[in-house]
Structures are given as C-alpha cells and as structure tokens.
Amino acid sequence: MINIVSSIALLVISVSQLNIFEIDGVFSSAHVRSIERHIEETQYTPNDLLVIQYSSTKYSEKAVSDFEELITDKDFVKAMWVGPYSIEIDYAITSGFDILGYVPGTEIINVPFTTELEDKFCSLHTCDISEQKITIVDEEGIFNDYLVVGSIGAFLENINNSQSFSNDVKLSIKEDTFEAINFLKPSLMERFYISISEPIFTYMFFVLGFALIGLELFAIGPGIMAFIGGLLVIVSSLPFQEFGINYIGIGIFLVAYLIYLKILSRGYFSVLGVVAFGILVLSSIVMFSDYVINVNKFLLGFISIGLAFFYFVAIPTVIRSRLTTDTSAMTSYVDAEAIFIKQLDGSAVLVSIDENQIRVESDSKIKYTEGKSYKIQENDGNLTI
C-alpha cells in the first residue's frame, strides 16, 4: 500500500532534460569533480533535472563537504534517490536537494535533529535522537518532501506530476524526456581513483610497487619492473591525503622493506624474515589507524603474507633464472685458470680471470686459499671452481 502526504504545489516545471548520475564505490573527491564538470559542460537551466543515484557505503569527509557545497548553490531542480540497496548515508550528503528518495531500510546518520526534522521523519520512521540516526521503514510511500520507493523507475514515476513536495514545485516530465534519459558515471581515470581509494587495494598496490622495485634491484633487466613498481607506488599514494593515511606507518613499512632487501642479499630465509614479516603487518595496521574508512585487519594480514611469499619465493626464482641466463653466456671461461680472491655470501666466491673479477659458485666441501689458482667448470649453467 502506498501512503501519500499532500501539500499544495504552486510552481509547475516542465522538465526538458533529465540526467541520472550514479555514485557507487568509495564516495570521494573524484565523484565531486566529475559531477562538477558535468554540470559545467551541460549548462543546466531551471527546467532541467539532475538525479543522483547514491549507493556508496564508504566516503571521505572532504567529499561530503565539497559535495554539499557544490549542490546547495545550484538553481536547477536536484533530486537524489538512495538505492538500490539499503545503506547507511550521512545526512550532510542529502543536503541541498529539492527532492529525496530512499529505498526501504536506509539508515540516515549524523542527523542534526530539529523540531522540523522530527515532525518530518519521526512520526513515520524509527528515530534514535541520541545516536543521531533515522531508519527508514520498509513501507513504501510518498511523504512530505521525500519518497520511499524500491527502484529508480518508481522514484521518477512518482515525482512526475506529483504535488507532494513542500518546496512548492510540481514537476512535469514529458514522454520524450523519459526516452532520452542519460545515465552518467565518472570518467575512466576517476573510476580508477575511486577503486584504489578502497584501503585494501591502496595497501596492496603500494607494497607490490616496492616489491617490483626490489625485484629490479636484484635481477637487473630493462627496467620494466621498476617502472611498473614506481607507477603502482605513485597511483596508490594518491588517496593518502584525502583519506588520512598515517605516515608513521609508511616509515615502519620502509624499515620492513629494507630488512627484506637485506634478506634477499644474503640469499636465505632466517629469523630475520619472521621479524620483517611482523614489522610489515605492524606497518599496515599503523598506516590505516587514522583512515576515514574502516579497514579489515585480517585482509591486511593476508596481503602481508602474499607479499612475504613474493619476496621469499617469486623474487629469488626470477633472480636464479636471470643469473643462469647470464652465466651460461660466459662459456668462454670454462677450463680457464681463476685466482681465488675471497668468499662471498653462501656458496658464491669472487675470483680473478685475466684481470677480470667475476662471481662464481664454489664447492662447500673445499677450503679455498686466497691467491691460489683453480680451474673454472660449468655445472647446470653456472660457473663453478
């Protein structure tokens, strides 16, 4: 059953243009910039209608403040429908709109209750004044200045020719206007920013970028991995300022990163690896301790495990592959006499051949003497003495 609360409409607006802008994902400054650009390019007139379809469950305070300022001072008709699923929405996001619609079950938070708002909502819906929250009931209806409907189609249908809004405006949407509705979204780059604003993706791209840079340091190639890694670090750091990253956590992460590099240079896993992993998990928690979006700490830990796997398995595998390729090209040194210089990490030693110093593998069972000559052999693609 549809409930209707009526008022008198004094002004009739024949809508000549109808656009629906969809807001989903993490509500951020990218959405605000996109809507602002759309308004400037479209050059709305008083006979145009902009509908915002809002379904975002996460947002930044900066985006809410900028959005409220953007919408409030516009002189065309503005409507918002919160749906298609029940979400929690900040009251400030709905400010400045001429017509509002909610899907049943929507929770409105941070409501600055006044007598007018209590009369408007609390007689029909559930109000928790101490928690500053309104819960929209499951019953659909047309009420004073807002609607409760389950779809965007029902929202548009009910605001057309309706006399139920206290702003004293009656909208008349023509048939050809309905047929020419434009559904709009942010640009591709803005959607990418919205995606990486999700803290899990922010952290994953950030640490993966550094891992790829580390890979390039130990398995020198054309620089592609370093370029991709640097790009990931840059793009993942874009939301830091808007969403409030804790830079102390980044400092702790750099400590963990340097320890990982030290482990890679030694060539074997030890207690130091466990320490590095613990510091990495700690850094992720500190990094997002002040983040405006709640972060699942278990997912942060899972990503940290994946990164540790990357350091201890993937990178050494690539290093061994490249070293095998490089040393196999040095077959001219096979059977040559090499002068032992010193022992390096693990089984690696430094020798001199024709005044050239090269790194080769050695036999752990043999004790080598500095300055003594040994014959170079090839073993599974590696040069050994």
N, C-alpha and C positions, 0 to 999 in steps of 0.2 A: 504494500500500500504506500502511495506517495503522499507525504504531507506537504501542504502549501501554506506559507505565511505571506500574506499580501501586503503591499503598500501601493501608493499612487505614483505612477510614472508621469513625469512632466515633460521630459525631453526624449524624442524619438530619433535614434541614429540609424541610418540605413548603411549597413556595413558594406563597403565596396572592395575591401581587401582583407583576407583572413590568413594569417600565418601562425603555425604552431611550432614553437621551438622546444626541442626535447633536451632536458637536463638529466643525465644519469651519470653513473660513476662517482668519482670524488668531486664534489662541487668546489671549484677552485677559481682562481683569477682568470684561467683560460676560458671558462664559461662566460664570465662577465665581459671579458674583452670581445669574445665572439658575438655576444648579444649586442654590445655597444656598437660594434662595427656593422652588424646587420641593421640596426636602427638608423645609423647614419647613411648607409647605402640605400635603404628603402625609402627614406624620407617620408615617414608616416604623417598622415593627415588626421584631423579629428574624426573622419569617417572610417578609419582603418582599425582593425582589431588584431592585437598580438596576444596569443595564448601561450603561456609557459606550461609545459607538461613536466612536472617535477617528480623524480623518483630516486633522488640521490639519498643515500643513508649516511654519508660522511661529508664533511665540509670543513673549510677553514674559516676562522672568524673574519679574516680580511676579505674573503669573497662575499660573506654575508653583508658586511658593512658597505662594500663597494656596490653590491647589487641593490641594496636598499636605496642608496643614494642615486643610482642610475635610474631606477624605475620611478621613484617618487616624483621627479620633476618633469615627467613626460605628459603631454596634453592630449594624447590619443587614448582610446579605450584599451585597458590592460586587464587580462584575466589569467588566473592560474588554476590549474587542476592538479592536485597532488594524487598521483596514482601511477601505474595501475595496481600497485600492491600497497598494503598498509605499511607505512614507515613512520619514523619519528622525524619531525620537522621543527626547526626553530621558528618561533613566532615572527622574528625580525625578517625572515625570508619572505613572508607573505605580506609585509607592509608595502603600501603604495599601490596595491591592485584594486581595481574597481569591482571586480567580481572574483570570488574564490569558490573553488570546489574541492571536495575531499572524497577519497574513497573510504567506505566504512572501515572503522578500526584505526584510522590515522591518529597519532598522538602528537599534539602540539605542545612543545616545551618552551621554557623561558617566557611564559606569558605574563606581561605586566598587568595583572588584573586590576580593572576599574569597575565601577558600578555598571557602566555601559557594556563592558565585555561580559560581566557576569549575567546581565539580563539577556545578552545576545546568545550565549552558549550554555550556561549552567542549568537552565530550566529544561534543556533537551538532551544534553550530553553530560558525561562524567567529568567533573572539575575537581582537581586537587590543588587548592589555593596555596597550601604550604609548600608543595613541590612545584608550583607554577606550571601545572600541566593540565591539558584538556584532552580527553579521549573521545573521539567521535563515535557515536553509537552505530550499530550495524544497520539500522533502519534508514533506507534512502528517503530523500525528501528535498524540497525546495524551501529554504528558510530565509530569514531576514538578512540579505546581503551575501548569502553563500548557499551552496548546494552540497548535498551528499549523494553522489552517484557512483556507479561502479565502472564506468568507461568514459573515454574522451568523447565518444559519439553521443552518449546520453548527456554529457555536460554541454556540448554545443547545441544539441536539440532543445534542451531546457532553457538555455539563456536566450535562444531565439524567440523574439516576440513575448518574452516574459516581462511581467510588471511586478516582479517580486524583490527588487533591489532598492535598498534605502538611499542609493546615490541618485535616485530620481531619474534614471536613464532607462529607456526601453530600446533594446537592440533589435533590428530587423535585418536578418541575414538572407540575402537573395539566393535563389536556387543555383544560379551560375557561380556565385561566390563559393558555395559549398563544393562545387565541382572543381574549383581552381585552388583548393587549399594547398599551401606549401608546407611540407614538413621539413624542418631545418635542424641541423646539428653543427657543432663546432667543426673547424677545418681539420684536416688530417694531422697537421703538426700540433694543433691544440688538443686533439684527442690523444695524441701520444703523450703530451704533458699530463693530461688527466690520468692516463694509465699508470705512468711512473710515479704519480702522486700517491698511489697506493703504497703504504710503507714497506710491505713485503717485497714489491718489485723495486722500490728505491734501494733497499739494502742489498738485494740480490745483484742488481746491475752494478752497484757501487763496488762491492767486494770482488765480483767477477772481473770488472775492469782492471783492478790492481793485479789480480791473478794472471791475466793475459799479459800485462806488462812484465810481471815476473817471469813468465814463460819465455818472452822475447829476450830477457836478460841472460838466461841460461842456455837457450837454444837459439842462437843468433841466426836470424833469417833476413828476409827482405824488409821486415818492419811492419808487416800487415797486422800481426797480433798486437804489437804495441799501439798501432793506430786505432784498432778496434777497441782495445782496452782503454786508451785515453778518451775515446769518444764516449764509451759507456760511463766512465767516471764523470765526465762533464755533464752529460744529459741527466744522470741520476742525481746530481747535486743541484739541479735547477729548482726543485721544490723545497730545498733546505730552509730558505729564509721565510717563505710563506707559511710553512707548517711547523716551524720551530724545532729544527734539529739541535741536539746538544753537541757542541763542537768538542767538548771534553771527550766524548765517546769516540770521535774521529781520531783524536790524539792517541787514545788507547788502542784503537784499531791499527794505527800506524806502527805501534810497538809490536803488536802481534804479527803484522806483515813483515817487519824486519827480522823477527825471530824465524818466521817461515823461510825467508831468504837464506838465513844462516844455516838452517837445517838442509836446504837444498844444496848449498855449497859444500856441506860436509858429506852429503850423499847417502845418509842413512837416518832412519827414524829412531828417536830415543825419548827419554823423559822430557826433553826439551819440546818435543812435538805435542805432548799432552799439555804442557804449560802454555804453548802457543794457542792450542785449541781453547783452553779455559779463558785466556785473555781475549780471544776473538768473541766468544759468547758474551763475556762481560761487556765488551765494547758495544755489541749490538743492543744490549739492554740499556746502557747509558745513553747511547745515541738517540734512542727513541723514548727516553724517560719524560721529556717535555713535549713530545709530539702532540699536536692537537687532535690526532686520530688515534684511537686505541689500537694497540698492536698486539697480536698473538705471539707471546714469547716462545711458545713451543715451535711455531713456524720459523722464528728467527734462529732457534737452536738447530732445527732441521736444515736450514740453509747453511749454517756454520759447519755442520757435518759434511754437507756436499762440497763445501769449499775445501775442507781438510782433505777429503778424498781427491779433489782436483790437484792439490799440492803434492800429496804423497804418492799418487798413482799416475795421474794423467801427465803431469809435467815431467817426472823422471822418465816415463815411457817415451815421450817426444824427444827428450834430451838424448837418450840412448840411441834412438833411431837416427837422429841427425849426426851424432858422433860416429856411428857405424858408417854412415854415408861418407862423412868427411875423411875418416882414416882409411877407408877402402880405396880412396883415390891416391893414397900415398904408398902404393905398392913398390915404388922405386927404392924405398928404404929397406925392403925385405933383404935379409942376409948382409946388410951393412953393419959395420962396427960402430957401436954407440958408447960414449963415455958417460958413465953414471955420475949425476950431479947431486940429486937429493930425492928423498921420499916426499911425496905429496899426500893428499887425503886418500884414505882407503888403500887400494892396490895401485894407485897411479904413482908414477915416478917421472922425474924430469931428467932427460938425457940430452947429450950434445952429439950431433952428426954433422960433420963438415962445417963446424962453427955455427950451426943452427940448433937452437934449443927447441925440443918438441916434447909433448906429453904422451907417454905410452903406459901400457899396463905391465904389471910385474907378477912374478910367482911369489905368493906369500910364504912359501916354504924356504925360499932362498934369502940369505942375508947378503945384501949388496954392499960393495965397498966403494966409497967415493973416489973417483978418478980412474977406476978400473974399467976396462973395455968389455962390452957384452954384445952378442950378436942379436940383431933385430929379427923377430919371427912374426908371422901372421897367424892369428888364432880367431876364427869366427869373425873375420872382418876387422879385428882390432890388432894394432901393432903391439907386440909384447917383447920383453927381454928375458 
